[in-house]
Amino acid sequence: MGHHDRRATDESPVDPGAAVVPLLPLLRVRAETAARDLPDLGAALDLLREAGILRAVLPAPEGAGLGWAPGTAHALSDLLRRVGAADLALARLVEGHVNAAVLVETHAARPARDAMRAAVRDGALLGVWGADGAAPLEWVDRAEGGVRLTGGKRFASGLGHVGLALVTACAAPGAPPRLFLVPADDPARHDHDAWTASAMRATRSGGFDATGLVVGDDGVVGPAGALMVEPWFEGGVWRYCAAHVGGAEGLIERWTDLLRRMDRLDDPVQRDRLGRATAEAVAARAAVEAAAEAVAAAAEAPPDAVERAVAHGLMVREAVEGACTRILTLCERSLGMAAHDGRGPVDAMRRDLSLFLRQAAPDAKLDRALRCAETVGPGGLR
Ligand SMILES: Cc1cc2nc3c(=O)[nH]c(=O)nc-3n(C[C@H](O)[C@H](O)[C@H](O)COP(=O)(O)OP(=O)(O)OC[C@H]3O[C@@H](n4cnc5c(N)ncnc54)[C@H](O)[C@@H]3O)c2cc1C
């Protein structure tokens, strides 16, 4: 179907966290079926598109300024958590879409902002592809204007779905990266075979070859190093943590259903496991929502307060990873073989969450947060 957003135009602006609620049963059924077939999120993305959720990143009144306008952090957390509970791969793509919009709205001059907004208006999904391939992405100035890219990306999520991608490229190895907005829909540039992980296959992640792409003013997003400006960079990790918490909530729902079907829900040992897992999920959600608020409040704050909010967010990332890992262990112990049944409701969610939690460079993040905590004490991070 085309990229036109019929229903949403009459009802703008949309509250994305609420707008996704009626879609959740459908998204969940679709995810469970897709886990067995060749995974494809095209139909699920169409549902979000038609409900106006992808357009929510546009400025009001067309959208809600989702992710970058003040007061939108809570709705975004709800959206990513709820979509994550239905389908973690879909949440991965929605998070990339919002992340790209945040970076463009925060750092880009008018031409690239206009180009991004026009694409989103037309229904495009956005992505952020930072991880370099074997030949890292580099840019050179062209005599006739604009820059020319060579090299490629790996782990690029949404191949075939993402219309415009924000990619990082350096002038030389080790130089601070610049962000460029590039058309991402040419299948000849996609390498689906590069994704060899057994989980999150529906994200359609893989290699993207950017060699030969020429970028003009409407593709330039900020100066070199803009990507790393806080609180937008590491401060943004709470977004994928919200998806992780959603995945944990979705896992607990499926696990509870399965125990009920096995007539084991009244067993006191099973209730103890489920209760402890639920407590972990409740605490993780509260932590993510607090991090989202702290980071949003830091947008206008002095540098030391920005660093504290970022460190707080990174500590929350660590706590969420710990909570999700414990939930996975409890679930696997509780269900035994049934947790690993490839045709059952739990296995795909379990594997997707376990992989998604690996994002990204956790040791470095924890170390950075700890350096900040060492000077202000753990209670001083917020
Ligand atoms: C589902 C999914 C979707 C993704 N989608 C995207 C996307 O759309 N765009 C994108 O850019 N990226 C994407 N990524 C990639 C992600 O951003 C990271 O690049 C990736 O997860 C890192 O992979 P890794 O675990 O092999 O990393 P590594 O860096 O090898 O980390 C593995 C472990 O080693 C540790 N480590 C790292 N460096 C060192 C070192 N020098 N010495 C000692 N220990 C070290 C890490 O802390 C970690 O504990 C995606 C990842 C996943 C899982």
Ligand as a Chemical Component Dictionary entry (heavy atoms), coordinates in Angstrom:
data_LIG
# 
_chem_comp.id                   LIG 
_chem_comp.type                 NON-POLYMER 
_chem_comp.pdbx_formal_charge   0 
_chem_comp.three_letter_code    LIG 
# 
loop_
_chem_comp_atom.comp_id 
_chem_comp_atom.atom_id 
_chem_comp_atom.alt_atom_id 
_chem_comp_atom.type_symbol 
_chem_comp_atom.charge 
_chem_comp_atom.model_Cartn_x 
_chem_comp_atom.model_Cartn_y 
_chem_comp_atom.model_Cartn_z 
_chem_comp_atom.pdbx_ordinal 
LIG C1  C1  C 0 18.655 -5.995 17.255 1  
LIG C2  C2  C 0 19.749 -5.024 16.959 2  
LIG C3  C3  C 0 19.525 -4.006 16.037 3  
LIG C4  C4  C 0 20.534 -3.088 15.751 4  
LIG N1  N1  N 0 20.282 -2.082 14.861 5  
LIG C5  C5  C 0 21.232 -1.150 14.631 6  
LIG C6  C6  C 0 20.992 -0.041 13.744 7  
LIG O1  O1  O 0 19.912 0.120  13.162 8  
LIG N2  N2  N 0 21.980 0.852  13.545 9  
LIG C7  C7  C 0 23.200 0.703  14.148 10 
LIG O2  O2  O 0 24.068 1.540  13.954 11 
LIG N3  N3  N 0 23.471 -0.324 14.969 12 
LIG C8  C8  C 0 22.508 -1.245 15.234 13 
LIG N4  N4  N 0 22.795 -2.280 16.082 14 
LIG C9  C9  C 0 24.188 -2.460 16.545 15 
LIG C10 C10 C 0 24.475 -1.851 17.885 16 
LIG O3  O3  O 0 24.369 -0.463 17.809 17 
LIG C11 C11 C 0 25.903 -2.236 18.278 18 
LIG O4  O4  O 0 26.798 -1.801 17.315 19 
LIG C12 C12 C 0 26.061 -3.711 18.415 20 
LIG O5  O5  O 0 25.047 -4.238 19.249 21 
LIG C13 C13 C 0 27.409 -4.044 19.014 22 
LIG O6  O6  O 0 27.625 -5.419 18.806 23 
LIG P1  P1  P 0 28.566 -6.307 19.722 24 
LIG O7  O7  O 0 27.796 -6.803 20.897 25 
LIG O8  O8  O 0 29.207 -7.309 18.811 26 
LIG O9  O9  O 0 29.653 -5.237 20.227 27 
LIG P2  P2  P 0 31.002 -5.262 21.001 28 
LIG O10 O10 O 0 31.381 -3.867 20.948 29 
LIG O11 O11 O 0 31.921 -6.335 20.477 30 
LIG O12 O12 O 0 30.515 -5.678 22.457 31 
LIG C14 C14 C 0 30.543 -6.988 23.027 32 
LIG C15 C15 C 0 31.048 -6.888 24.450 33 
LIG O13 O13 O 0 32.428 -6.510 24.452 34 
LIG C16 C16 C 0 32.621 -5.317 25.191 35 
LIG N5  N5  N 0 33.663 -4.522 24.513 36 
LIG C17 C17 C 0 33.514 -3.633 23.500 37 
LIG N6  N6  N 0 34.690 -3.103 23.130 38 
LIG C18 C18 C 0 35.629 -3.678 23.920 39 
LIG C19 C19 C 0 37.052 -3.552 24.017 40 
LIG N7  N7  N 0 37.722 -2.724 23.225 41 
LIG N8  N8  N 0 37.679 -4.278 24.949 42 
LIG C20 C20 C 0 37.016 -5.123 25.757 43 
LIG N9  N9  N 0 35.672 -5.304 25.716 44 
LIG C21 C21 C 0 34.987 -4.586 24.812 45 
LIG C22 C22 C 0 31.281 -4.630 25.196 46 
LIG O14 O14 O 0 31.107 -3.734 26.261 47 
LIG C23 C23 C 0 30.329 -5.821 25.291 48 
LIG O15 O15 O 0 30.197 -6.264 26.612 49 
LIG C24 C24 C 0 21.798 -3.215 16.383 50 
LIG C25 C25 C 0 22.020 -4.236 17.320 51 
LIG C26 C26 C 0 21.009 -5.146 17.608 52 
LIG C27 C27 C 0 21.288 -6.237 18.622 53 
# 
loop_
_chem_comp_bond.comp_id 
_chem_comp_bond.atom_id_1 
_chem_comp_bond.atom_id_2 
_chem_comp_bond.value_order 
_chem_comp_bond.pdbx_ordinal 
LIG C1  C2  SING 1  
LIG C2  C3  SING 2  
LIG C2  C26 DOUB 3  
LIG C3  C4  DOUB 4  
LIG C4  N1  SING 5  
LIG C4  C24 SING 6  
LIG N1  C5  DOUB 7  
LIG C5  C6  SING 8  
LIG C5  C8  SING 9  
LIG C6  O1  DOUB 10 
LIG C6  N2  SING 11 
LIG N2  C7  SING 12 
LIG C7  O2  DOUB 13 
LIG C7  N3  SING 14 
LIG N3  C8  DOUB 15 
LIG C8  N4  SING 16 
LIG N4  C9  SING 17 
LIG N4  C24 SING 18 
LIG C9  C10 SING 19 
LIG C10 O3  SING 20 
LIG C10 C11 SING 21 
LIG C11 O4  SING 22 
LIG C11 C12 SING 23 
LIG C12 O5  SING 24 
LIG C12 C13 SING 25 
LIG C13 O6  SING 26 
LIG O6  P1  SING 27 
LIG P1  O7  DOUB 28 
LIG P1  O8  SING 29 
LIG P1  O9  SING 30 
LIG O9  P2  SING 31 
LIG P2  O10 DOUB 32 
LIG P2  O11 SING 33 
LIG P2  O12 SING 34 
LIG O12 C14 SING 35 
LIG C14 C15 SING 36 
LIG C15 O13 SING 37 
LIG C15 C23 SING 38 
LIG O13 C16 SING 39 
LIG C16 N5  SING 40 
LIG C16 C22 SING 41 
LIG N5  C17 SING 42 
LIG N5  C21 SING 43 
LIG C17 N6  DOUB 44 
LIG N6  C18 SING 45 
LIG C18 C19 SING 46 
LIG C18 C21 DOUB 47 
LIG C19 N7  SING 48 
LIG C19 N8  DOUB 49 
LIG N8  C20 SING 50 
LIG C20 N9  DOUB 51 
LIG N9  C21 SING 52 
LIG C22 O14 SING 53 
LIG C22 C23 SING 54 
LIG C23 O15 SING 55 
LIG C24 C25 DOUB 56 
LIG C25 C26 SING 57 
LIG C26 C27 SING 58 
# 
